[in-house]
């Protein structure tokens, strides 16, 4: 599968194709399009359509209705067979193999740059500056190998995330330039070692910070996880894990919906049944406390999953929470370095409940959407949306039981 990249035009070519990957719904739907694109590119559709229309001409005279149905059925069977078991050239096989190996190497390179030990002097006399230069050289080399392999690969469950990683790189072009890394027209990177050596290494550390889930290094790391670099999987779980372990996600979904609802914020009525100006703060706090507890339970249970559907939705939840950290803190809800929440009862109960309601109207509804998908991928035999299933049916993301939230 090829990736069209024009960094000179802010990466608009590939960002358009893969913009669904950053959507709140989990972002895997575009993989269906990519799978079709790969079949068109390798000539599968062309050959089969020619056979189909050639058959149509041959059956137009002297054949019975049953013969036509049988012939047409055979061609459709061939189309499905070709979709499920595409013929891959030796060149593409090599690109697929190189991409899988390259993703693993790039993941190691990113991990080194996200490790605080890289930015301290070693006892063996190696300076932090030397270690950073060495780590950045490895990162650029492995990044370029991945980009080059992805352009000829048909592993759409991997190449889609490579494209998304490249989009993150383009978005951080200015910051990368400050440390001596520039983006070539073909999407690969070029390192100015001299400029990097003159740069304060704290800039590199900030750019690849593991404490900031929205840092460039964190974004690249998450995309590599989705592509299966850390686990050695194909990124998308086509067989399903059958994991029945309670994840807390379904409870988080319910709490999120409750905090976003109008019912929770109904004013207390007096003994005569008349509405007062007071909220049932005890009830609202209990729901918020449950939300925090289930939020943490979900991450404890789910963040080690190899299923890309789980990983993608956890990432979106983290990012939404990080963007709303100040608002949450105002209500007494804080997030630690590991992404776990804590709630201060006094601060929460003293908050303006109308503001709590307004905040969770948007944030809570959004979290419920992704929590429902985490629950779906964690507790069913579901495959992520990626073309045809083994039974020849077309996969769609999610399930009818989530139509109210997806």
N, C-alpha and C positions, 0 to 999 in steps of 0.2 A: 504494500500500500504506500503510495507516495504522499508526502506532506508538502503542500505548497506554502512557501514562506517568503515573505517580502518584508524584512525587518525595516527597510527604508521607508516603508509605508505603515509603520507602527504595527506590523504583523497582522494587518487586517485580513489577509487571505485565510490564514489558518484560524485566527480568532473567531471569524464568522462561522467556520465549519464546526468549531468546538465550543461555541459560547454556551451551549446547553450544559457543559460539564460543570459550570459554576452556578447553575441555577439552584434554587432552594429545594427543588424536588428530588435531588440526588444526582441529576446531571448525567444519567447513563443512556438516555434515549437516543442520542446522536450516534451511538455505537451501531445501531441498526442501519443507519444511513452509511456508515463507514464499511460495514460488512458488504452491503450492496455495491458500494463503490469499488471494493476490492475485487468482487466477482466481475464487474464490468471491465476493470483494468486488466485482469488476467485473461480476458477473452471468453470467459465461460458463457456469459449471456449471449455474446455475438454468435458463437458456434451453435448454441442451442436454439436461438431464434431463427437462424438460417435453416436449421434442420426442421424446425416447426413449420415455417412457411414453405419450405421445399416439400414437406409432407402434404401441406394443404393443396399444392398444385397437383401432386401425384394422385391424391384421392378424389380430385374433383370429377373424375370420370371413371365409370365402370366399377365403383366400389359401393358396398352396402353401408347402411347407417351404422351397423354394429362394427364393421371394419374401421370406419372413421373414428368411432368412439375409442376402439382399442388402440389405434395408432396414436390418437391424441393423448390418451392416457399414458402410453409409453413415453412420449416426449415429456409430459409433465413429470413423470417419475424420474426421468433423466435430469430434469432441471433441479428437482429436490435433491437428487443424489449428488449432483455437481455442487449444489449449495452446501450440503453437509460434509462432503468429502472432496474439496477442490484439489485439482492437480497443481502441484507447486514445482516450479523449476528448481534446478540445483542452485542457481544464483539466489532465488528467493529463500530457499532452505538455509543457505549460508547467512543471508541477512537476518533471518529469524533467529538463528543460533547466536550470531554475533550480538544481536539486540538483547537477548536474554542474558548473555554473559556481561554485556556492557552495562546493563541496568544494575547488576549486582556490584560491579566495580565502581560505578558512579555513586551508588548508595554508600559504599565504604568511604569514598572521597568526601562526600557531604558530611558524613558522621564525624570525620576527622576535623573538618572546619567548624562543626557545631560543638566540639568538645573543648571545654575550658582549658584543659591541659595543653592544648596546642598553643595557647597564648601565654605560656609561662616558660621561663628558661629551664632547661634540663640539667640534671646533676652531672651528665656526661659532657657538659660544656657546649651543647648545642643551644643556640639562642632561640628565643621565641620567634624573632623575625625570620630566622632561617627556616624554622619549622612551618611558619605560615606560608612562606614562598614555596616550599616543597609541596605543601598541601594544596595550594592554589594551582600549581603546575599540574598536579595529578587530577584535580577537579576539571580543569579546562580540557586536558587530554581525554578523560573519560566522557565528559559531556559531549565533545565533538564526535567521539566514536558512536555514542548513542544516537545522536542526530543523524549521522551518516547512515547508520544501519536502519534506522526507522523509515527512511525515505524509500527503501526497497523492500520493507517487511510487509507481510500480510497479517501480522498479529495485531488486529485492530484493538484488542483489549489492552495492548501495551502502547501502540503508536498514538492512540487518542490522548493518553496521558503525557506522552512525550511532547505532543503539540501544545498541551496545556502548560507543561513545564516551560516550553519555549516562550509562551505568552507571558508567563511570570518573569522570565528573564528580560523580555522586551520592556515590560513595565518598570523594571529596575535598571534600565540601561544607564541612566545618569549616575546612580550610586555605584554601579559596577565600573563605570568609566573613571570615577574618582580613585579607585584602587588599581587602575591599570588594565582593566578587562573591557574590551570592546566587542561588539557584535558584528560579524561579517554579514554580507548580503545573503548568504545561503543559510544563515541561522547558526553557524558555528561561532565559537569564541576565539579571540586572540588575546594573548597575555603580553603586556609590556612589563617584563620582569624588573627593569630599572625603576619604573614608576612605582611598582608595588613595593620595592625595597625602601623607597623614600616615603611611603605612606605610613601613617600612624596605624599600627595593627589593630587598635581599638575600633577603627572603621570597618575592618574586615570582620571582626568579632561581632559587631552590632548587626552587620548585614546578614550574618549566618547564625544569629542568636537562637539558641534552643529555648530560651525563656520567653521569647516573643513568638507566639504561634502565627503571627502575620508577617514575620521576617521573611526575607527572600529564601534563606536557607531552610526555614520551616516549610515554606510552600513547595520548594523543590523536593524536600524529603517526603512530604505527604503524597505528592504525585508519584514518586518512585514506589512508595508503599502500595498505592492503588494499582500500579503496573505489576506488582508481584515481586519487586526487587528484593525485599527483605525476606520473603518466605520461599522464594523460588517457584511460586505458582504462576499461573498465566494471568493473574490479576483478577479476572472475572471467574467466579466459581460456576462452571457450567453444569456441575453434577449436584451441587447443593451439599451442605455439610450435615444437614439433619440435626443441627445443634439445638437441643431442647432445653438448654440451661436457661433458667429465668434471668432476663437481662435487666429488669427494672424499666425497660423502655416503654412497655405498655402502660405501666403506672405513671411514668413521666408524661406520657401523652395525655392521660386522663387529668393529671394535675395541671398541666399546661393549659388544657382546654377550660378547666374550671377557673383558673386565674384570669383567663381571657373572657369569661362569660359575664353577663350582666347579673345573673342570679346570685353570685357570690357577694355582690356589693349592694344587695337590696338593704334598705335602711330598716333598722329595728322598729317594731311597732310597740306602742304602749299597751297598757292593760285594757284599753278601750278599743284596740285594733287600729288606732291611728298611727300613721307613719311618723317617725321622729327624724331628727337630723343625724342620728348616730349610726355608724356602721357596726356590724358584728365583727369587731376586730379580732376577737379570739378565734372565730371560725376562719377568717381570712389568713391569720398567722398560721394556723394549723395546716392549711392548704399549702402555704408558701414553704413551711418547714418540710412537708411531705415532698414538695417539688424538689427542694435541695437534696433531700435524702435519696430520692429516686434518680436524680441527675447523677449523683456520685456512684450509685449502684450500677447504673447503666454503663458508665465509663469503666468501672472496675471489671465488669463482666465482658464488655464488648471490645475494648480497645486492643486486645491481643488477637482478634479475629483476622483470618486471612481473606475473608470475603470482601471484595471491593465495594459491594453495596453497603455493607456495614461501615467500612472505613470512610467512604465518601461522605456519608451522612453524619458520622461523628465529627468529621472535619468541618462541615458546614455549621454544626452546632457550636463547636469551639470558636469558630470565626465570628458567629453572631454574638456569642457571649462576650468575646473580647471587645467587639465594637461597642457593646453596651455596658462595659465594666463600670463606668462612672455612674450611670443611671442605677445600676444594681447596688452599687456601694452606698448611694444615697438612701436606699431602703434597708441598709444593714446586711446586704448579701455581697460577700467578697469571694474572689476566686484566687486560689494559691498558685504557685509555680507549676504544679502538676495538673492544673485545670479543674481541681475539685472545689466545690462551693462550701461556704459556711454562712450561717445566718445569725445575726445578733437580734435577739428577741426585743430588747428595749428600743433599739433604733427602728426596727420594723414597725412596732406598735405605735411609735410616735410619728410615723410618716403620714403624709396626706393620702388617704386611701383613694381619693379621686385620681391622684397622680399615679398611684400603684395600678389602678384599673386601666388608665390610659396607656401606661407603659406595656402592661402584659397583653393588652388588646392586640398589639402588633407582635411583640417579642414572643409571648406565650403561644400565639397561633402558629407562628413560624417554627418554634421548637417542636410543637405537636406534630407538624408535618414530617419533620425529619426523624423524630422519635418513633413515629408509626412505621417508617421504613426500616429503621434499625431493628425494630421488633419483628418485622416481616422477614428480613434477611436472616435474623438470628434464630427464628423459631419455626421456619418452614423449609421445605426442600426446594425453595425457589432458586432459579438461576437469575443472574443479572441480565438485563435486556441486552442481548447480543446476537441478533439474527434468528436462525431457525433452531428449534430444539431437536433432540434426537428423534422425536416422533414426527418431525416435519411441520410442526405448527410454529407460528411466528411468536416470539416472546414479546411481551410488553411489560414495562416496569410496574411493580406494585400489584395490587389485588383489589377485587371489587369491594372488599370490606374496608378499604381505605379511601373510597371515593369521596367521603365527606371531608378528608383532610389533605388529599394530594392535589 
